[in-house]
Amino acid sequence: MKTTDMSNNTMVLVENLDVNFGKKHIVHDVSFSVKEGEIIGMFGISGAGKTTIIRVLTCQIEKKNWNGKVLVTGLSPSKKGNYSKILSNIGYVPQLELLNLYFELNPMVNVEIFTSTYGMDKREAKITAEKLFNILDIPKDTWKKRVKKMSGGEKKRLSMAIGLIHNPKVLFLDEPTTGVDASKRYDILSYLKKLNQQLKTTMFIITHDLEAALICDKSAILREGKLLEFDTPQKLINSLPSNGLVARISIENLNQEVIKTIQNYPSIEKVLRVGNETIEVLMDDFETNLPKLMKFLFEKNLNIYSMSRDVANFRRYFQIRIQEEEEKENSKNRSELLNEGDRP
């Protein structure tokens, strides 16, 4: 895979990236480019390669362990002489706030300590901090209280402000919604979108939280060190049969035999079990074939509780894409086993 986007507003360029530690091949031929102001979501289960790629981009892995072309804000992390400039151009928000916050100190003192490493003027740092605190709705009465007394959501937002205090061109966020109450996850994502729109900061969100795709301009799906997809969430969903239209059907006594019967019906592309008695069905020519499918199910004397139509979300697309890759791999392994059995 190779990208040719070398335009002036490209913030990050990765071409044919391979990462190896000894005989362990961690990242396989990954390529993508990111423009200024884009929010990129990097999705995948543990071991997918997300963190390793980010470690290359943030100068944490020496060139001896990776090959390919990588540019971050126009500079290559392959040269140690570029490290300080790259690091001054980027920000990083770790998954755990205790990695970049001093809990016994107040937010303003945290700002002073962090900005001193960049040689920022104290007055300028204070003005910038107050601007970020206001954008992120960090209550003014907490600015001079110890961080440990702040709520989980306030700590997370303070960590974001610290990562942005030196006005980086690119901000990397590691699991920004982890450790936050489920009800507050959307608030965190909304704040990130707000920051992106007001500051024009390019962002990488490294996460297991598939809901983060809601604010992403592009989504990268990784599995076992390989980049499976890199596009807008909507384009990925539209690549599904009938542009992602799904029929959600609840069936009494749903079992694998019933699911297999439906899978074998003409025009059916995917059948996903999404509940004890509920499936989602993707099919070609949805409008024409849905009535035919329902007629078929009634003829099979199946008791249909309900049927509704919807459009697949990114979570469903991710599930389908990973499942396809697993099926492809299982098929390849079976084929190899058969071939080994045929050898004399």
C-alpha positions as CSV (number, residue, x, y, z in Angstrom):
1,M,0.0,0.0,0.0
2,K,1.4,3.4,-0.9
3,T,0.1,7.0,-0.5
4,T,1.2,9.8,-2.8
5,D,-0.4,12.7,-0.8
6,M,2.6,15.1,-0.3
7,S,0.6,18.4,-0.3
8,N,1.7,21.3,1.8
9,N,-1.0,20.9,4.4
10,T,0.0,17.3,5.2
11,M,0.8,17.0,8.9
12,V,1.7,13.3,9.0
13,L,2.8,11.1,6.2
14,V,3.5,7.3,6.6
15,E,4.6,5.2,3.7
16,N,5.3,1.4,3.9
17,L,6.0,1.4,7.6
18,D,7.3,-1.8,9.0
19,V,8.3,-2.2,12.7
20,N,10.4,-5.1,13.9
21,F,11.8,-6.0,17.3
22,G,14.3,-8.8,16.6
23,K,12.3,-11.5,14.8
24,K,9.0,-10.1,16.0
25,H,7.2,-8.2,13.1
26,I,4.8,-5.8,14.8
27,V,3.7,-3.5,12.0
28,H,3.3,-4.6,8.4
29,D,3.5,-2.1,5.4
30,V,1.3,0.6,6.8
31,S,0.6,3.7,4.7
32,F,-1.6,6.8,5.3
33,S,-1.5,10.6,5.2
34,V,-3.2,13.1,7.5
35,K,-4.0,16.7,6.6
36,E,-3.9,19.7,8.8
37,G,-7.0,20.0,11.1
38,E,-8.2,16.4,10.6
39,I,-9.2,14.1,13.5
40,I,-8.0,10.6,13.0
41,G,-9.3,7.6,15.0
42,M,-7.1,4.6,15.3
43,F,-9.2,1.6,16.2
44,G,-8.3,-2.0,17.0
45,I,-8.1,-4.5,19.8
46,S,-5.0,-4.9,21.9
47,G,-2.0,-5.9,19.8
48,A,-3.4,-4.3,16.6
49,G,-0.4,-2.0,16.3
50,K,-2.0,1.3,17.2
51,T,0.4,2.2,20.0
52,T,3.5,1.1,18.1
53,I,2.7,3.3,15.1
54,I,2.2,6.3,17.5
55,R,5.5,5.5,19.2
56,V,7.2,5.8,15.8
57,L,5.5,9.1,15.1
58,T,6.4,10.5,18.6
59,C,10.1,9.5,18.4
60,Q,9.9,6.7,20.9
61,I,11.2,4.0,18.7
62,E,14.7,4.1,17.2
63,K,15.1,3.9,13.4
64,K,17.0,0.6,13.7
65,N,13.6,-1.0,14.6
66,W,11.6,0.4,11.7
67,N,11.6,0.9,7.9
68,G,9.6,3.1,5.6
69,K,9.0,6.8,5.1
70,V,7.6,8.8,8.0
71,L,7.2,12.6,8.2
72,V,5.7,14.4,11.2
73,T,5.1,18.1,10.6
74,G,7.5,17.8,7.7
75,L,10.3,16.2,9.7
76,S,11.4,12.6,9.8
77,P,11.8,10.8,13.2
78,S,14.4,8.6,11.5
79,K,17.0,11.4,12.4
80,K,17.7,11.9,16.1
81,G,18.6,15.5,15.3
82,N,14.9,16.1,14.5
83,Y,13.5,14.8,17.8
84,S,13.4,18.0,19.7
85,K,11.7,19.9,16.9
86,I,9.2,17.2,16.3
87,L,8.4,17.0,20.1
88,S,7.9,20.8,20.2
89,N,5.4,20.5,17.4
90,I,3.3,17.7,19.0
91,G,1.3,17.2,22.2
92,Y,0.6,14.0,24.0
93,V,-2.3,13.2,26.4
94,P,-1.7,9.8,28.1
95,Q,-4.4,7.4,29.1
96,L,-3.6,7.8,32.8
97,E,-3.7,11.4,34.0
98,L,-1.1,10.7,36.7
99,L,1.5,10.4,34.0
100,N,1.3,14.1,33.1
101,L,-0.4,15.7,36.1
102,Y,0.9,16.4,39.6
103,F,-2.1,15.5,41.8
104,E,-0.9,17.3,44.9
105,L,-0.6,20.6,43.0
106,N,-3.3,22.9,41.5
107,P,-4.0,23.2,37.8
108,M,-2.2,26.5,37.4
109,V,1.0,25.2,39.0
110,N,0.8,22.1,36.8
111,V,0.7,24.5,33.8
112,E,3.8,26.5,35.1
113,I,5.8,23.3,35.6
114,F,4.9,21.9,32.1
115,T,5.4,25.2,30.2
116,S,8.8,25.8,31.9
117,T,10.1,22.8,29.9
118,Y,9.2,24.7,26.7
119,G,10.7,28.0,27.9
120,M,7.3,29.7,27.7
121,D,6.7,33.1,29.2
122,K,4.7,32.7,32.5
123,R,2.2,35.4,31.6
124,E,1.6,33.9,28.1
125,A,1.3,30.4,29.6
126,K,-1.3,31.7,32.1
127,I,-3.4,33.4,29.4
128,T,-3.2,30.3,27.2
129,A,-4.2,28.0,30.1
130,E,-7.2,30.2,31.0
131,K,-8.4,30.1,27.4
132,L,-8.1,26.3,27.3
133,F,-9.7,25.9,30.7
134,N,-12.7,28.0,29.6
135,I,-13.1,26.1,26.3
136,L,-13.0,22.8,28.3
137,D,-15.4,24.0,30.9
138,I,-12.9,23.4,33.8
139,P,-14.7,25.3,36.7
140,K,-12.8,28.4,37.8
141,D,-13.1,27.4,41.4
142,T,-10.9,24.4,40.7
143,W,-8.0,26.3,39.1
144,K,-6.3,26.8,42.4
145,K,-7.3,23.6,44.2
146,R,-5.3,20.4,44.3
147,V,-5.8,18.3,41.2
148,K,-6.7,15.2,43.3
149,K,-9.9,17.0,44.4
150,M,-11.1,17.3,40.8
151,S,-13.6,14.9,39.3
152,G,-12.5,12.2,36.8
153,G,-13.9,14.2,33.9
154,E,-12.2,17.4,35.1
155,K,-8.8,15.6,35.4
156,K,-9.2,14.3,31.9
157,R,-10.0,17.8,30.5
158,L,-7.1,19.3,32.5
159,S,-4.8,16.6,30.9
160,M,-6.0,17.7,27.5
161,A,-5.3,21.4,28.3
162,I,-1.7,20.5,29.4
163,G,-1.2,18.6,26.2
164,L,-2.3,21.7,24.2
165,I,-0.6,24.4,26.3
166,H,2.3,24.9,23.9
167,N,0.0,25.1,20.8
168,P,1.1,21.8,19.1
169,K,0.4,21.2,15.5
170,V,-0.5,17.6,16.2
171,L,-2.1,16.2,19.4
172,F,-2.0,12.5,20.2
173,L,-4.6,11.2,22.7
174,D,-4.3,7.8,24.2
175,E,-7.7,6.4,25.2
176,P,-9.2,9.8,26.1
177,T,-12.5,8.3,27.2
178,T,-11.1,5.6,29.5
179,G,-11.7,6.1,33.2
180,V,-14.6,8.4,32.5
181,D,-18.2,7.6,33.4
182,A,-20.1,6.2,30.5
183,S,-22.5,9.2,30.6
184,K,-19.4,11.6,30.3
185,R,-17.8,9.9,27.3
186,Y,-19.7,11.9,24.8
187,D,-18.9,15.1,26.7
188,I,-15.1,14.3,26.3
189,L,-15.6,13.6,22.6
190,S,-17.6,16.9,22.2
191,Y,-14.8,18.8,23.9
192,L,-12.2,17.3,21.5
193,K,-14.3,18.3,18.5
194,K,-14.7,21.8,20.0
195,L,-10.9,22.1,20.5
196,N,-10.3,20.9,17.0
197,Q,-12.7,23.4,15.5
198,Q,-11.4,26.4,17.5
199,L,-7.7,25.6,17.5
200,K,-7.4,23.8,14.1
201,T,-5.2,21.2,15.8
202,T,-4.7,17.9,14.0
203,M,-5.6,15.0,16.4
204,F,-4.9,11.3,16.6
205,I,-7.3,9.4,18.9
206,I,-5.9,6.0,19.8
207,T,-8.8,4.0,21.3
208,H,-10.9,0.9,21.8
209,D,-14.0,3.2,22.0
210,L,-15.7,2.8,18.7
211,E,-18.0,5.7,19.5
212,A,-15.1,8.0,19.0
213,A,-15.7,7.6,15.2
214,L,-18.5,10.1,15.6
215,I,-16.1,13.0,15.7
216,C,-13.4,11.6,13.3
217,D,-12.7,12.8,9.8
218,K,-10.9,9.5,9.0
219,S,-10.9,6.1,10.8
220,A,-8.0,3.7,10.7
221,I,-8.9,0.0,11.4
222,L,-5.9,-2.1,12.4
223,R,-5.5,-5.8,13.1
224,E,-2.4,-7.6,14.0
225,G,-0.2,-4.8,12.8
226,K,-1.9,-4.4,9.4
227,L,-4.0,-1.4,8.3
228,L,-7.2,-2.9,7.0
229,E,-9.0,0.4,6.2
230,F,-8.3,4.2,6.3
231,D,-11.2,6.4,5.2
232,T,-14.1,8.5,6.5
233,P,-16.5,6.5,8.7
234,Q,-19.3,7.2,6.4
235,K,-17.5,6.0,3.3
236,L,-16.6,2.8,5.1
237,I,-20.3,2.2,6.1
238,N,-21.4,3.0,2.6
239,S,-19.1,0.3,1.3
240,L,-21.4,-2.3,2.9
241,P,-24.2,-4.0,0.8
242,S,-27.0,-1.5,0.0
243,N,-24.9,1.4,1.5
244,G,-25.2,-0.1,5.0
245,L,-28.9,-0.6,5.2
246,V,-29.8,-3.3,7.7
247,A,-32.9,-5.2,8.7
248,R,-33.1,-5.8,12.4
249,I,-35.3,-8.8,13.0
250,S,-36.4,-10.4,16.3
251,I,-37.3,-14.1,16.0
252,E,-38.7,-16.4,18.7
253,N,-36.4,-19.3,19.6
254,L,-33.5,-18.0,17.4
255,N,-30.8,-20.5,17.0
256,Q,-27.8,-21.3,14.7
257,E,-30.0,-23.5,12.5
258,V,-32.4,-20.5,11.8
259,I,-29.4,-18.2,11.3
260,K,-27.9,-20.6,8.8
261,T,-31.2,-20.9,6.9
262,I,-31.3,-17.1,6.6
263,Q,-27.6,-16.9,5.6
264,N,-28.3,-19.3,2.7
265,Y,-31.2,-17.2,1.3
266,P,-30.3,-15.6,-2.0
267,S,-29.2,-11.9,-1.8
268,I,-28.1,-12.2,1.8
269,E,-24.6,-10.9,2.4
270,K,-24.3,-10.9,6.2
271,V,-26.3,-12.1,9.2
272,L,-25.1,-10.8,12.6
273,R,-26.5,-12.0,15.9
274,V,-26.9,-8.8,18.0
275,G,-29.1,-10.2,20.8
276,N,-30.6,-13.4,22.2
277,E,-33.4,-13.3,19.7
278,T,-32.3,-10.5,17.4
279,I,-30.3,-10.5,14.2
280,E,-29.2,-7.8,11.7
281,V,-29.3,-8.7,8.1
282,L,-27.4,-7.0,5.2
283,M,-28.4,-7.8,1.7
284,D,-28.0,-6.6,-1.9
285,D,-30.8,-4.5,-3.4
286,F,-32.3,-3.9,0.1
287,E,-35.6,-2.4,-1.0
288,T,-36.5,-5.2,-3.4
289,N,-35.2,-8.1,-1.4
290,L,-36.4,-7.2,2.1
291,P,-40.1,-8.0,1.4
292,K,-39.0,-11.3,-0.2
293,L,-37.0,-12.2,2.8
294,M,-39.8,-11.5,5.2
295,K,-42.2,-13.6,3.0
296,F,-39.6,-16.5,3.1
297,L,-39.4,-16.3,7.0
298,F,-43.2,-16.4,7.4
299,E,-43.3,-19.4,5.0
300,K,-40.8,-21.1,7.3
301,N,-43.3,-20.6,10.2
302,L,-40.9,-18.5,12.2
303,N,-42.5,-16.3,14.8
304,I,-41.3,-12.7,14.0
305,Y,-41.6,-10.4,17.1
306,S,-40.5,-7.3,15.3
307,M,-38.7,-6.0,12.2
308,S,-37.1,-2.6,11.8
309,R,-34.8,-1.0,9.2
310,D,-31.8,1.1,10.1
311,V,-28.4,2.1,8.8
312,A,-25.3,0.3,10.1
313,N,-23.1,2.4,12.4
314,F,-19.3,2.4,12.6
315,R,-19.4,-0.2,15.4
316,R,-21.2,-2.6,13.2
317,Y,-18.9,-1.9,10.3
318,F,-15.8,-2.5,12.5
319,Q,-17.3,-5.8,13.7
320,I,-18.0,-7.0,10.1
321,R,-14.6,-5.9,8.8
322,I,-12.7,-7.7,11.6
323,Q,-14.9,-10.8,11.2
324,E,-14.1,-10.9,7.5
325,E,-10.4,-10.8,8.2
326,E,-10.7,-13.6,10.8
327,E,-12.7,-15.7,8.3
328,K,-10.1,-15.1,5.6
329,E,-7.3,-16.1,8.0
330,N,-9.1,-19.2,9.2
331,S,-9.7,-20.3,5.6
332,K,-6.1,-19.8,4.8
333,N,-5.0,-21.8,7.8
334,R,-7.4,-24.7,6.9
335,S,-6.0,-24.6,3.3
336,E,-2.4,-24.8,4.5
337,L,-3.3,-27.7,6.9
338,L,-4.9,-29.6,4.0
339,N,-1.9,-29.0,1.8
340,E,0.4,-30.3,4.5
341,G,-1.7,-33.4,4.8
342,D,-1.4,-34.0,1.0
343,R,2.4,-33.9,1.1
344,P,4.2,-37.3,0.9
